[in-house]
Amino acid sequence: MDKIRWGIIGTGKIARTFAEAINGTDDAELYAVASRTAGKAEKFAAENGALKAYGSYRELAEDNCVDVVYIATPMASHYDDALLCIENGRNVLCEKSLSLNTEMTKEIIDRAKEKNVFLMEAMWMKCRPVYLKVLEWINTGKIGRPNFIKADFSNYIPYDKNDRLFRADCGGGALLDLGVYPLTFAHAIFGYPDEIISEAEISSDGVDINNTILLKYSDGRFVSADNGFRLQLSNNAMVSGTEGFITLGNWFHCTSEALLYDNNAQVTEKFICEPEINGYEYEIREVHECLRKGLKESALVPHEETIEIMKIMDECRKQWGLKFPQEN
Ligand SMILES: NC(=O)c1ccc[n+]([C@@H]2O[C@H](COP(=O)([O-])OP(=O)(O)OC[C@H]3O[C@@H](n4cnc5c(N)ncnc54)[C@H](OP(=O)(O)O)[C@@H]3O)[C@@H](O)[C@H]2O)c1
């Protein structure tokens, strides 16, 4: 592989951001894009410099020149889109959340293993230097034993019944769209919890528009996470330990800042992450490294972690009594 040829499925907001990161990466080529509508694919290709424009996802999945497919469709489509690519022998980077539930997630992962293709959930946070710096501080004992995590991800989003975020048939709701990040962050540090307690405000469209999650561990550690579309929160994360704490500010903006504090609340180290392109270049590099090494799974975003986070989200929805139409 000289340049790695990317195909993109879906022509929405994140597909455009991702195309910009591909175009800014030396050893990446935006080879093809696919839409359910030929005209949209052609427009996207013209605006973002893709060589091929397909009017169906299948055509892209069947193109043997595609080295890896980036799936940028709504949550409820990931299962079909990922399986379509995998069945055709394509490597896949699929947007979060990987599917609607644990069963579907396991099926996608199992099928990727059977077909011997690379598969990774596009958990860009886990590839970013600021996140890796926070883990390094924790793993080298800078805050002693971490005991508590507080993380929020809630943006005020005006209601739009056509927006995938508010549509149950698209797998909408704050949990799978935003909550997946605080949970992934907490899980990376504390692992799978012993107890999960969650409440949510469910819209008349049948999606969660605000939720709060408490993860408890039998040794006394706990995590508090708040996510939603109805409230604008500060979108910060904090990990507190026996010898200090870490704050991660603006953690979902391209530029974010991690601060290390001692137990007197004095800053002892600071790490500012300025993206080289738009922040998505790090996950592109991770995929490239895996593909060049012939790996089928990323060590930064392992399959088992994707499954465990999905299990936590299943439990939250079970407690709220919320199912997606595809699950009925
Ligand atoms: N990593 C991140 O920072 C980040 C940020 C935002 C979103 N995401 C994830 O990326 C995915 C897409 O999010 P987005 O904000 O880009 O969504 P979006 O703007 O609504 O775009 C989704 C695209 O998917 C395709 N699609 C397929 N089936 C669809 C359906 N039933 N309804 C609507 N669109 C459908 C459409 O493309 P065609 O019409 O061309 O087929 C559409 O343009 C989600 O999984 C989301 O969680 C990740």
The ligand as an ORCA input file, in Angstrom:
! r2SCAN-3c Opt
* xyz 0 1
  N     -16.545     11.458     15.670
  C     -17.237     12.562     15.822
  O     -16.756     13.570     16.308
  C     -18.641     12.603     15.349
  C     -19.285     13.805     15.245
  C     -20.570     13.812     14.735
  C     -21.177     12.615     14.401
  N     -20.521     11.441     14.549
  C     -21.167     10.165     14.178
  O     -21.207     10.112     12.755
  C     -22.437      9.554     12.304
  C     -23.125     10.532     11.373
  O     -23.334     11.754     12.034
  P     -23.605     13.128     11.249
  O     -23.730     14.158     12.291
  O     -22.611     13.312     10.176
  O     -25.053     12.819     10.633
  P     -25.785     13.519      9.413
  O     -25.230     14.878      9.164
  O     -27.224     13.365      9.644
  O     -25.355     12.606      8.163
  C     -25.631     11.252      8.116
  C     -25.558     10.782      6.676
  O     -25.878      9.390      6.661
  C     -26.614      9.050      5.504
  N     -27.844      8.325      5.905
  C     -28.059      7.011      5.727
  N     -29.246      6.642      6.196
  C     -29.816      7.748      6.700
  C     -31.066      8.001      7.327
  N     -31.975      7.038      7.535
  N     -31.329      9.256      7.726
  C     -30.428     10.241      7.543
  N     -29.216     10.053      6.953
  C     -28.920      8.826      6.528
  C     -26.899     10.353      4.770
  O     -26.019     10.387      3.658
  P     -26.556     10.063      2.189
  O     -27.904     10.724      2.087
  O     -25.539     10.697      1.351
  O     -26.641      8.578      2.012
  C     -26.532     11.448      5.743
  O     -25.975     12.565      5.125
  C     -23.203      9.190     13.573
  O     -22.956      7.841     13.884
  C     -22.587     10.063     14.658
  O     -22.635      9.474     15.944
  C     -19.272     11.422     15.010
*
